[in-house]
Amino acid sequence: MSRARNRIPRLLLHNAVPPGTSALSSFYREEFIKHHKCLQAQREYYSDQAINSAETALLKIISEMDRLSETANADQLVARLLREFDIVTGLSGWSEPEQVH
């Protein structure tokens, strides 16, 4: 299997929120970044093609988040996208080890 790599640019993953970014856009971006991290943790269970397709979609969504969050139906659109990624990543079923009691 190929070596794991992170295709989403660090600029989008690790930098502070760009100037002029709304709080809503920032929140949504963080949710998609969580899905990316979850996908990376499951890399060994998916084909390279599946990982590449999901990462390409995530990168596009993250890079377009400011525009998407300004649309009239942003809540419904982003919620639908997050549900679709949750089907793949199962993020809603994961828990952070440090948050488990």
C-alpha positions in Angstrom: 0.0 0.0 0.0 1.3 3.5 -0.7 2.7 5.7 2.0 0.2 7.8 3.8 0.3 11.4 2.9 -1.7 14.5 3.6 -3.0 16.0 0.4 -4.8 19.0 2.0 -2.4 21.9 2.0 -1.1 22.8 5.5 -2.3 26.3 4.7 -5.9 25.1 4.9 -5.3 22.8 7.8 -3.0 24.5 10.3 -3.0 28.3 9.7 -5.1 30.7 11.7 -8.4 31.8 10.2 -7.8 34.0 7.2 -8.8 37.7 7.6 -12.4 38.3 6.7 -13.5 34.8 7.4 -16.9 34.5 9.1 -17.2 32.5 12.3 -19.7 30.2 10.5 -17.3 29.6 7.7 -14.5 28.9 10.2 -16.7 26.4 12.1 -17.7 24.5 9.0 -14.1 24.4 7.8 -13.0 22.9 11.1 -15.7 20.2 10.8 -14.5 19.2 7.4 -10.9 19.1 8.7 -12.0 16.7 11.4 -13.4 14.5 8.7 -10.1 14.6 6.9 -8.2 13.6 10.0 -10.6 10.7 10.6 -10.2 9.6 7.0 -6.4 9.7 7.4 -6.7 7.4 10.5 -8.7 4.9 8.4 -6.4 5.1 5.3 -5.4 1.4 5.5 -9.1 0.3 5.2 -9.8 2.1 1.9 -8.2 1.9 -1.6 -5.9 4.6 -2.8 -8.5 5.7 -5.3 -11.2 6.0 -2.6 -8.9 8.1 -0.4 -7.8 10.3 -3.3 -11.5 10.9 -4.3 -12.5 11.8 -0.8 -9.5 14.1 -0.2 -10.1 15.8 -3.5 -13.7 16.5 -2.5 -12.7 17.7 1.0 -10.0 20.0 -0.5 -12.6 21.5 -2.8 -15.1 22.0 -0.1 -12.6 23.5 2.4 -11.2 25.9 -0.2 -14.8 27.0 -1.2 -16.1 27.2 2.4 -16.2 31.0 2.5 -18.4 31.1 -0.6 -20.5 28.2 0.5 -21.2 29.7 3.9 -22.6 32.8 2.3 -25.3 31.1 0.3 -28.9 31.4 1.3 -29.2 27.7 2.2 -25.7 27.3 3.7 -26.9 25.4 6.8 -28.8 22.8 4.7 -26.0 22.5 2.1 -23.2 22.1 4.6 -25.2 19.8 6.8 -25.9 17.5 3.8 -22.2 17.5 2.8 -21.2 16.7 6.4 -23.7 13.8 6.6 -22.3 12.4 3.3 -18.7 12.5 4.6 -19.9 11.0 7.9 -21.1 8.0 6.0 -17.6 7.4 4.7 -15.6 8.4 7.8 -17.9 7.5 10.6 -16.7 10.5 12.5 -20.0 10.9 14.5 -19.3 7.5 16.0 -15.7 8.3 17.0 -14.8 9.7 20.4 -11.7 11.5 21.5 -9.7 9.3 23.9 -9.0 12.2 26.2 -12.7 12.9 26.4 -13.8 9.4 27.4 -14.7 9.1 31.1 
